[in-house]
Amino acid sequence: MITVIRMYQKWISPAFPARCKYYPTCSEYAVLAIRSKGFFIGSALAFWRLLRCNPWSMGGIDYPPGGKELQVNNQQQRRKANK
């Protein structure tokens, strides 16, 4: 599933203007949710996020449960690899 989301991010998403009201984007939220909570719960969280991303929502910063820590760890690992 994460591979499908990454393909969407690489090939389909760039063809459209950015519209996500949330940070991280809905597709990145889905990846973080699936990695931190597993396929079923992560997919349910991603679906709920897509329902909340609508013209009437305020948007803002919204990480999935456990997702922010996962993203911070990934960023730290990338920094160490670049040194």
Backbone as CSV, one residue per row, in Angstrom:
resi,resn,N_x,N_y,N_z,CA_x,CA_y,CA_z,C_x,C_y,C_z
1,MET,0.823,-1.194,0.000,0.000,0.000,0.000,0.870,1.262,0.000
2,ILE,1.942,1.237,0.777,2.819,2.406,0.832,3.453,2.649,-0.532
3,THR,3.767,1.568,-1.248,4.332,1.708,-2.593,3.349,2.414,-3.517
4,VAL,2.077,2.081,-3.418,1.050,2.728,-4.244,0.958,4.213,-3.902
5,ILE,1.008,4.549,-2.630,0.954,5.955,-2.211,2.180,6.703,-2.719
6,ARG,3.350,6.086,-2.608,4.579,6.729,-3.099,4.521,6.932,-4.615
7,MET,3.952,5.988,-5.347,3.791,6.158,-6.799,2.860,7.331,-7.090
8,TYR,1.771,7.435,-6.326,0.865,8.578,-6.471,1.622,9.881,-6.222
9,GLN,2.421,9.921,-5.153,3.164,11.139,-4.818,4.154,11.516,-5.914
10,LYS,4.748,10.527,-6.543,5.780,10.802,-7.549,5.202,11.118,-8.923
11,TRP,4.154,10.430,-9.327,3.679,10.534,-10.706,2.373,11.297,-10.883
12,ILE,1.455,11.214,-9.975,0.137,11.834,-10.158,0.042,13.184,-9.466
13,SER,0.438,13.248,-8.213,0.308,14.478,-7.437,0.988,15.694,-8.068
14,PRO,2.188,15.559,-8.647,2.831,16.742,-9.240,2.063,17.350,-10.418
15,ALA,1.158,16.595,-11.011,0.390,17.094,-12.156,-0.727,18.047,-11.735
16,PHE,-1.013,18.105,-10.447,-2.093,18.949,-9.944,-1.542,19.996,-8.984
17,PRO,-2.203,21.152,-8.894,-1.735,22.160,-7.925,-1.935,21.665,-6.488
18,ALA,-1.066,22.127,-5.595,-1.169,21.731,-4.183,-2.455,22.289,-3.585
19,ARG,-3.220,21.432,-2.910,-4.470,21.891,-2.300,-4.679,21.398,-0.886
20,CYS,-3.802,20.585,-0.398,-4.023,20.020,0.930,-3.958,21.122,1.985
21,LYS,-4.973,21.157,2.841,-5.048,22.166,3.904,-4.268,21.749,5.141
22,TYR,-3.832,20.526,5.149,-3.172,19.989,6.332,-1.682,19.788,6.094
23,TYR,-0.942,19.737,7.193,0.450,19.318,7.165,0.587,18.190,8.167
24,PRO,1.154,17.085,7.816,1.637,16.684,6.509,0.483,16.469,5.539
25,THR,0.811,16.377,4.256,-0.227,16.184,3.245,-0.990,14.898,3.536
26,CYS,-2.149,14.763,2.936,-2.973,13.580,3.184,-2.253,12.291,2.787
27,SER,-1.504,12.319,1.688,-0.797,11.104,1.280,0.343,10.778,2.245
28,GLU,1.053,11.792,2.720,2.123,11.543,3.692,1.527,11.095,5.024
29,TYR,0.375,11.643,5.399,-0.345,11.218,6.598,-0.660,9.725,6.500
30,ALA,-1.127,9.293,5.323,-1.466,7.883,5.128,-0.243,6.993,5.324
31,VAL,0.892,7.391,4.769,2.124,6.613,4.928,2.511,6.531,6.403
32,LEU,2.496,7.666,7.089,2.856,7.683,8.512,1.889,6.842,9.339
33,ALA,0.593,6.940,9.033,-0.412,6.185,9.787,-0.231,4.684,9.587
34,ILE,0.010,4.266,8.354,0.186,2.838,8.078,1.463,2.323,8.726
35,ARG,2.532,3.101,8.677,3.791,2.667,9.303,3.687,2.598,10.823
36,SER,2.948,3.524,11.426,2.895,3.552,12.890,1.800,2.670,13.478
37,LYS,0.712,2.440,12.738,-0.427,1.699,13.298,-0.762,0.410,12.568
38,GLY,-0.066,0.115,11.478,-0.379,-1.081,10.707,-1.370,-0.769,9.596
39,PHE,-1.554,-1.747,8.718,-2.347,-1.525,7.513,-3.800,-1.153,7.806
40,PHE,-4.496,-1.927,8.621,-5.933,-1.720,8.805,-6.249,-0.436,9.565
41,ILE,-5.643,-0.244,10.710,-5.908,0.972,11.489,-5.354,2.187,10.760
42,GLY,-4.157,2.050,10.175,-3.567,3.152,9.421,-4.423,3.564,8.239
43,SER,-4.975,2.586,7.535,-5.856,2.892,6.403,-7.135,3.576,6.871
44,ALA,-7.674,3.129,8.003,-8.877,3.768,8.553,-8.579,5.214,8.951
45,LEU,-7.420,5.450,9.569,-7.030,6.820,9.930,-6.865,7.683,8.681
46,ALA,-6.250,7.121,7.637,-6.060,7.865,6.387,-7.405,8.190,5.740
47,PHE,-8.332,7.237,5.764,-9.664,7.476,5.202,-10.375,8.586,5.976
48,TRP,-10.281,8.542,7.308,-10.893,9.582,8.138,-10.275,10.942,7.832
49,ARG,-8.983,10.981,7.613,-8.301,12.235,7.260,-8.821,12.772,5.928
50,LEU,-8.986,11.897,4.938,-9.513,12.332,3.638,-10.919,12.912,3.774
51,LEU,-11.714,12.336,4.655,-13.056,12.883,4.889,-12.993,14.262,5.538
52,ARG,-12.007,14.475,6.396,-11.861,15.773,7.067,-11.267,16.842,6.161
53,CYS,-10.573,16.447,5.107,-9.936,17.406,4.196,-10.973,17.848,3.165
54,ASN,-11.700,18.882,3.502,-12.778,19.367,2.642,-12.813,20.893,2.685
55,PRO,-13.614,21.516,1.835,-13.637,22.989,1.788,-14.053,23.662,3.095
56,TRP,-14.727,22.939,3.977,-15.219,23.545,5.215,-14.289,23.329,6.405
57,SER,-13.214,22.591,6.215,-12.291,22.351,7.330,-11.295,23.496,7.445
58,MET,-10.766,23.677,8.639,-9.781,24.726,8.880,-8.380,24.280,8.464
59,GLY,-8.129,22.981,8.466,-6.793,22.491,8.139,-5.851,22.682,9.304
60,GLY,-4.557,22.704,9.025,-3.553,22.903,10.062,-2.609,21.720,10.177
61,ILE,-1.876,21.684,11.271,-0.928,20.598,11.514,-1.681,19.449,12.162
62,ASP,-1.582,18.271,11.563,-2.336,17.115,12.036,-1.556,15.845,11.719
63,TYR,-0.861,15.314,12.704,-0.128,14.064,12.536,-1.003,12.907,12.987
64,PRO,-0.815,11.726,12.406,-1.525,10.558,12.926,-0.945,10.172,14.284
65,PRO,-1.699,9.449,15.102,-1.162,9.021,16.392,0.143,8.242,16.199
66,GLY,1.212,8.715,16.808,2.517,8.076,16.681,3.274,8.457,15.423
67,GLY,2.668,9.213,14.559,3.282,9.553,13.277,4.351,10.617,13.364
68,LYS,4.182,11.576,14.261,5.174,12.651,14.367,6.518,12.097,14.821
69,GLU,6.496,11.202,15.790,7.733,10.606,16.276,8.418,9.821,15.161
70,LEU,7.628,9.120,14.361,8.173,8.349,13.247,8.817,9.266,12.221
71,GLN,8.175,10.389,11.925,8.720,11.329,10.956,10.005,11.975,11.478
72,VAL,10.038,12.337,12.748,11.237,12.938,13.337,12.395,11.947,13.292
73,ASN,12.139,10.679,13.610,13.189,9.657,13.561,13.725,9.494,12.144
74,ASN,12.840,9.506,11.142,13.276,9.384,9.751,14.143,10.566,9.344
75,GLN,13.787,11.772,9.769,14.575,12.961,9.444,15.953,12.885,10.091
76,GLN,16.023,12.424,11.326,17.309,12.299,12.015,18.197,11.270,11.324
77,GLN,17.617,10.175,10.865,18.391,9.157,10.166,18.926,9.694,8.842
78,ARG,18.128,10.493,8.127,18.587,11.081,6.865,19.737,12.048,7.097
79,ARG,19.650,12.837,8.164,20.730,13.780,8.475,22.033,13.043,8.769
80,LYS,21.947,11.957,9.535,23.146,11.172,9.852,23.737,10.554,8.590
81,ALA,22.881,10.111,7.680,23.356,9.489,6.442,24.029,10.503,5.525
82,ASN,23.612,11.765,5.593,24.176,12.804,4.732,25.503,13.341,5.246
83,LYS,25.869,13.039,6.476,27.126,13.560,7.050,28.310,12.772,6.566
